[in-house]
Structure formats: C-alpha cells, structure tokens
Amino acid sequence: MDVATTTLAERIARALAGLDHSANAEGAETSASGSVEETWRAYLMQADAVLRTIREPSKAMVSAGDAGAWSAMVDQAIAESETL
C-alpha cells in the first residue's frame, strides 16, 4: 500500500489551490505548479473544513468498512493539520 509523505490537509489545500490556478480547472495558468507551491497554505482553512465535513461516514461508507477506523483516521488528519 502506498503511504503519503505529506499530510492530508496539505494535499487537500494543494488540490484546492490547483483548482484556482490551473487552466485544467477554473484557473488560467497552463503550468500552475509554481503558483500552487506559493499559495497552498492560504487554502488550509478550506482544507480543514473539508476534513471536518468528512469526519462522519455516510451510510454507504459504513456498509463498506470500519466506521470507527474512518473517523479515527480523519480525526488524526485534523490533528496533523494543526501542525502546519
């Protein structure tokens, strides 16, 4: 299994920055990596909101796996985000 080297909050923040900057999404830059690198920290509040929103699994998610593990992992991701 692959394991990420960055926190989930950082990855979410970078994805949100990419959406704003990249021409592949809502932005205008054909190569947005530099802008994403410079601005992703500005998206940490939105990333935290995403994490807090997904903390509780849906009924379908519960039927697919361990709801307690899911909630514990998301809680840990929230705790990690507080160190950024």
N, C-alpha and C positions, 0 to 999 in steps of 0.2 A: 504494500500500500504506500502510495506517495504521501509525504508529510510536508506541509508548507513550511517555509522558513520565515515567513512574516505573519503577523497577527491577522486574524480575520477582519478586524476593524480597518487595518491598513489596506487590505485587499479590497474591501468594500469602498473605502474612500478613494482609492486609485481608480476603481471602476466608475465611480460617480464623476470624478474629475475627467476621465476619458470620455464619458458621455457628453460633458460640456465642451470639451476641446476638440475631439476628433471629428473629422469630416465623415467618418463611418457612422456617426451618430448625429447629435444635434449641433456639433461644432463646425468650425471652418478649416481647421488645420489638417493637412494631408499627413503630417507626421507630428503627432501630439505628444510623443513621449517626453520631450523636454518640458512642456507645459504641465503635464501630469506630475512629473518629478518635482517641479517647483510649487505646485498648488495642492497636492493631495491632502496635506494637513488641514487645509481650510474646509475639507469635507468630513472631518472626523465627527462633528456633531450629527450630521446626517447619517453617518455610518453607525453611530451609537443608537440613533432612533431605529434604524433597521434591525440591529441586534435585539433591542428591547421588544420590537414588534414580533420577531420570530421566536422569541423565548418559549412561547406556548405552542406546542404542535397542534395541527389540525386533527380531526378525527381520522382522516385518511392516513396521516403520518403515524398516528398511534397504532393503527392497524398494521402498519408495515414494519414497526420496530419498537424499540425500548424508549418510551416517552421520558422516563427518568434520566436516561443517558443523554438524550437530546437536550433536555432542559439544563442538565449539569454542564454539558459542553458549551451551550450558549452562555450560561452564567459565567463560565471561565473566560469565554471570548470577551464578555463585557468587562470583566476584571482586568484582562490584559489590555483592553483599550484605554483604561485609566492610567496606564504607564506610558502612553505615547505623548 
